[in-house]
Amino acid sequence: MKRIAVVLTLLLSSVLLAETQEEVYSQALKAEEAGNVSGSLALFERAIDIGGEYTEEIREIVKEYYE
């Protein structure tokens, strides 16, 4: 019983602390505006990994970085 409570607590914590694609995308745009190319690219790629409604748009941005 104690193990179940621990597992549920850990799962709930990970869900509450999870970043959304939109949050990471926003961070990437701010990094890009600040001129931090490597930081913004890393954040764009993390946003793609998270997945969500902006995935295709972000892929296009990343593609432009590599062109």
Secondary structure, 3 states (H helix, E strand, C coil): CHHHHHHHHHHHHHHHHCCCHHHHHHHHHHHHHCCCHHHHHHHHHHHHHHCCCCHHHHHHHHHHHHC
